[in-house]
Amino acid sequence: METGQIIKHLIVTEKATFVLDNENKLQFIVDIRATKEEIRNALESVFEIPVKNIRTMITFKGEKKAIVELEEEGKAREIGTSLGVL
């Protein structure tokens, strides 16, 4: 699976913004067939950031949600700012 097909979009909600600020985590909707390793590789290549941990779940809408914890402190806030979330 290609990198561009794995990551669909960033989740921008009040809770996602709170987690971004306080826990250094980003939330994405990803391809439902993508594995954690594929998600990790896609994020590390697109954003050039080291990923510490990934949790995935299937939402009530049938989409796959990935909660990504980053290695470097404050990096999630930096990425959120560059994408216009904050």
Secondary structure, DSSP 8 states (H G I E B T S, - for coil): --HHHHEEEE--SHHHHHHHHHH-EEEEEE-TT--HHHHHHHHHHHH---EEEEEEEE-TTS-EEEEEEESSTTHHHHHHHHTT--
